[in-house]
Amino acid sequence: MLMNDVRQLLPIGSVVKLKGAEKCLMTFGVRQTDVKSGKEYDYIGVMYPEGNLGEDLRFMFDHEDISEIIYKGYESDELTAFLEKLNNFFANKEDA
């Protein structure tokens, strides 16, 4: 299930461990849509420390799937402004 308040999403570059997973993932995108299913996810990530090994090894997941935040990515005023714009976009989308 998608996180309701997108302003609380982790910044890209965050390293997390998912419930039941052995490997960590590093986020490289937020609020992504799976083109095959059309389902939206909070994050897309790649294995850490390997990084991008191709489309078959990119993983989409929701915030609730995270069991542990290993490292929180870079936070800035630019990130805060982006997440606020993203929040407004989804709020307006739901109102339509």
Backbone hydrogen bonds, N-H to C=O, Kabsch-Sander energy under -0.5 kcal/mol:
donor,donor_aa,acceptor,acceptor_aa,energy
6,V,4,N,-0.9
8,Q,5,D,-2.3
9,L,6,V,-1.7
13,G,27,T,-2.9
14,S,11,P,-1.4
15,V,71,Y,-2.4
16,V,14,S,-0.5
16,V,25,L,-3.0
17,K,68,E,-2.6
18,L,23,K,-0.5
19,K,65,D,-2.8
21,A,18,L,-2.2
24,C,48,Y,-0.6
25,L,16,V,-2.9
26,M,46,V,-3.1
27,T,14,S,-2.7
27,T,25,L,-0.5
28,F,44,I,-2.8
29,G,44,I,-1.0
31,R,42,D,-2.7
32,Q,41,Y,-1.3
34,D,39,K,-3.0
35,V,33,T,-0.6
38,G,34,D,-3.0
41,Y,32,Q,-3.2
43,Y,61,F,-2.6
44,I,29,G,-1.8
45,G,59,F,-2.7
46,V,26,M,-2.1
47,M,57,L,-0.6
48,Y,24,C,-2.5
51,G,47,M,-3.3
53,L,51,G,-0.5
57,L,54,G,-1.8
58,R,55,E,-1.2
59,F,45,G,-2.9
61,F,43,Y,-1.9
64,E,1,M,-0.5
65,D,62,D,-1.9
66,I,63,H,-1.8
67,S,17,K,-2.8
68,E,17,K,-1.8
70,I,15,V,-2.0
70,I,68,E,-0.8
71,Y,15,V,-2.1
73,G,11,P,-0.5
73,G,71,Y,-0.5
80,T,76,S,-2.2
81,A,77,D,-2.4
82,F,78,E,-2.3
83,L,79,L,-2.8
84,E,80,T,-1.9
85,K,81,A,-2.2
86,L,82,F,-2.6
87,N,83,L,-2.4
88,N,84,E,-2.4
89,F,85,K,-2.4
90,F,86,L,-2.3
91,A,87,N,-2.2
92,N,88,N,-2.5
93,K,89,F,-2.1
94,E,90,F,-1.9
95,D,91,A,-1.3
96,A,92,N,-1.2
